[in-house]
Amino acid sequence: MYAQGRGVPEDAAEAVRWFRRAAEQDHARAQWWLRLRGLVENDP
């Protein structure tokens, strides 16, 4: 939602916060999204 501004104002920082929360719970797409943007290191 926040990443694309769907129904809420676009807010990159808020999007990252929500994607990080999802990634911490092993959500594969959230992990992919963060890696794609270079916000986390790839697993060795």
Residue pairs with C-beta under 8 A, 6 or more apart in sequence:
1 7
1 8
1 15
1 18
2 8
2 10
2 11
2 12
2 14
2 15
2 18
3 10
3 12
3 15
3 19
3 33
4 10
5 11
16 34
16 39
19 30
19 33
19 34
20 30
20 34
22 29
22 30
23 30
23 31
23 34
23 40
31 40
34 40
35 42
